[in-house]
Amino acid sequence: MHTTTSGELAEAKTFVKGLIDKARAAMEIIKDYDQEGVDRICQAVGWNVVKDKHIKHLARLSVEETGMGDYESRYNGKRFKIYGVLRDILGVKTVGVIEEIPEKGIVKYAKPVGVIAAIIPMTNPEVTPPAQALFALKCKDAVICSPHPRAKKTTFEAVRLVREALEKVGAPPDLVQCIPEPTMLLGNELMKQADLVIATGGKGLVKAAYSSGTPAYGVGPGNVSIIVDETADIEETARNIVTSNTFDNHSGCSCDSNIIAEQTIYDRLLARLQEAGGYLTSAEEKASLKSIMRDAKGNINQAIVAVPASKVAELAGFSIPKDKKLLIVEVHENEVDVSNPFCLEKLSVVLAVYKCRGFENALKLLLRMLEYWGTGHSCGIYSHDENRIHQLASSAKVSRIMVRQPQVLANSGSFTNGMPMTLSLGCGTWGGNITSENIHLKHYMNVTWVSRRIPENRPPDEVLFGEFLDT
């Protein structure tokens, strides 16, 4: 194990300081841009990334470099994150006065947070940098990307396209930069010297971000569980589940992972899942698959992450028909345990299905699953019973619940729901995060509150203390 020398540390500090200095100089140049000027920058950046030849190039490069995901998902699906981010931010005030509340004597002014250290995951290197750049630019911040070593080419190319757009509209390209040869030392130093950290990645990365001494937004792990009751549209539900689980070969922690189905519709749902592209594993195949899900240290086996179902099956020693794209594993009640890899986050095209009798038992099982992995992240429900939806929402320690929607296409923002479009999902204190929101524009700005005197607003003691006033 290499021990960092004082010379290496000094070199890293100097290199990062150079990036930070350039970022601050760029911010100084745009400090007087008005809202129209800022929005124009964002539109130029967004278009230069989603332009057909550019997004196709990024999609191909990311799959080739990382060996994860699939081209169609990255080209047809993830590019719409940029459309969604632009939809969310363009009509929002981020320059000067952004809100006035006359009755309270309050006026709010937006200010940049400064230089942002963006830690880029290898699962989304083609779209995370431009999405974070849009949020930052809209608030007159600068952002420096620290890529995952396995995705450095894609991340650098995405940043290059952003910088190219900035130059075209006369804005300083150093508003968005990238570490070309990432190392843990440089990443840690960047987090220390920046003004804010946006960390998207595993537990170790998020912990490092929180330990950097810099304010940080991190994300927690996911293990999305879904309840399907007898009121659900089974055919639509099955299509959504398969779509969500197989999107980009399950590269993200928002994909459906565990399906808890009411016993009266269980067999019908299982049949529809298979018709939609699922492959139901036999007892022998299930055992073989279980043996490769985790490595010797109990971590997810990287060989199965975001690769096609045929590849996962091959690694487990069996084959599946060419038209099958999802491995389905039935998990019985006596197998539900924190030591069972099928009950944990999988990051692979493996779907665990559970049979439950009645909604109350299904709810208990979902809450139990959350205790194992993914607390604070997301869950879902396919039901038309509003009381059951309310029960789930009232009891599940998650930050977002999708109702009758494919998770991975919904919980981080969709054109058919009101969730803020993002690629970073806060998991609240349940998941060890500072926020339970989708991390979006509001998290990239500081706000100054200006207060003026108003007529006294002091309720009488009888209102404040009620029945306890005379005790």
Rosetta blueprint (number, residue, H / E / L):
1 M L
2 H L
3 T L
4 T L
5 T L
6 S H
7 G H
8 E H
9 L H
10 A H
11 E H
12 A H
13 K H
14 T H
15 F H
16 V H
17 K H
18 G H
19 L H
20 I H
21 D H
22 K H
23 A H
24 R H
25 A H
26 A H
27 M H
28 E H
29 I H
30 I L
31 K L
32 D L
33 Y L
34 D L
35 Q H
36 E H
37 G H
38 V H
39 D H
40 R H
41 I H
42 C H
43 Q H
44 A H
45 V H
46 G H
47 W H
48 N H
49 V H
50 V H
51 K L
52 D H
53 K H
54 H H
55 I H
56 K H
57 H H
58 L H
59 A H
60 R H
61 L H
62 S H
63 V H
64 E H
65 E H
66 T H
67 G L
68 M L
69 G L
70 D L
71 Y H
72 E H
73 S H
74 R H
75 Y H
76 N H
77 G H
78 K L
79 R H
80 F H
81 K H
82 I H
83 Y H
84 G H
85 V H
86 L H
87 R H
88 D H
89 I H
90 L L
91 G L
92 V L
93 K L
94 T L
95 V L
96 G E
97 V E
98 I E
99 E E
100 E E
101 I E
102 P H
103 E H
104 K H
105 G L
106 I E
107 V E
108 K E
109 Y E
110 A E
111 K E
112 P E
113 V L
114 G L
115 V E
116 I E
117 A E
118 A E
119 I E
120 I L
121 P L
122 M L
123 T L
124 N L
125 P L
126 E L
127 V L
128 T H
129 P H
130 P H
131 A H
132 Q H
133 A H
134 L H
135 F H
136 A H
137 L H
138 K H
139 C L
140 K L
141 D L
142 A E
143 V E
144 I E
145 C E
146 S E
147 P L
148 H L
149 P H
150 R H
151 A H
152 K H
153 K H
154 T H
155 T H
156 F H
157 E H
158 A H
159 V H
160 R H
161 L H
162 V H
163 R H
164 E H
165 A H
166 L H
167 E H
168 K H
169 V L
170 G L
171 A L
172 P L
173 P H
174 D H
175 L H
176 V E
177 Q E
178 C E
179 I L
180 P L
181 E L
182 P L
183 T L
184 M H
185 L H
186 L H
187 G H
188 N H
189 E H
190 L H
191 M H
192 K H
193 Q H
194 A L
195 D L
196 L E
197 V E
198 I E
199 A E
200 T L
201 G L
202 G L
203 K H
204 G H
205 L H
206 V H
207 K H
208 A H
209 A H
210 Y H
211 S L
212 S L
213 G L
214 T L
215 P L
216 A E
217 Y E
218 G E
219 V L
220 G L
221 P L
222 G L
223 N L
224 V E
225 S E
226 I E
227 I E
228 V E
229 D L
230 E L
231 T L
232 A L
233 D L
234 I H
235 E H
236 E H
237 T H
238 A H
239 R H
240 N H
241 I H
242 V H
243 T H
244 S H
245 N H
246 T H
247 F H
248 D H
249 N H
250 H L
251 S L
252 G L
253 C L
254 S L
255 C L
256 D E
257 S E
258 N E
259 I E
260 I E
261 A E
262 E E
263 Q H
264 T H
265 I H
266 Y H
267 D H
268 R H
269 L H
270 L H
271 A H
272 R H
273 L H
274 Q H
275 E H
276 A L
277 G L
278 G E
279 Y E
280 L E
281 T L
282 S L
283 A H
284 E H
285 E H
286 K H
287 A H
288 S H
289 L H
290 K H
291 S H
292 I H
293 M L
294 R E
295 D L
296 A L
297 K L
298 G L
299 N L
300 I E
301 N L
302 Q H
303 A H
304 I H
305 V L
306 A L
307 V L
308 P L
309 A H
310 S H
311 K H
312 V H
313 A H
314 E H
315 L H
316 A H
317 G L
318 F L
319 S L
320 I L
321 P L
322 K L
323 D L
324 K L
325 K L
326 L E
327 L E
328 I E
329 V E
330 E E
331 V L
332 H L
333 E H
334 N H
335 E H
336 V L
337 D L
338 V L
339 S L
340 N L
341 P H
342 F H
343 C H
344 L L
345 E L
346 K L
347 L L
348 S L
349 V L
350 V E
351 L E
352 A E
353 V E
354 Y E
355 K E
356 C E
357 R L
358 G L
359 F H
360 E H
361 N H
362 A H
363 L H
364 K H
365 L H
366 L H
367 L H
368 R H
369 M H
370 L H
371 E H
372 Y H
373 W L
374 G L
375 T L
376 G E
377 H E
378 S E
379 C E
380 G E
381 I E
382 Y E
383 S L
384 H L
385 D L
386 E H
387 N H
388 R H
389 I H
390 H H
391 Q H
392 L H
393 A H
394 S H
395 S H
396 A L
397 K L
398 V E
399 S E
400 R E
401 I E
402 M E
403 V E
404 R L
405 Q L
406 P L
407 Q H
408 V H
409 L H
410 A L
411 N L
412 S L
413 G L
414 S L
415 F L
416 T L
417 N L
418 G L
419 M L
420 P L
421 M L
422 T L
423 L L
424 S L
425 L E
426 G L
427 C L
428 G L
429 T H
430 W H
431 G H
432 G L
433 N L
434 I L
435 T L
436 S L
437 E L
438 N E
439 I L
440 H L
441 L H
442 K H
443 H H
444 Y H
445 M E
446 N E
447 V E
448 T E
449 W E
450 V E
451 S E
452 R L
453 R L
454 I L
455 P L
456 E L
457 N L
458 R L
459 P L
460 P L
461 D H
462 E H
463 V H
464 L H
465 F H
466 G H
467 E H
468 F H
469 L L
470 D L
471 T L
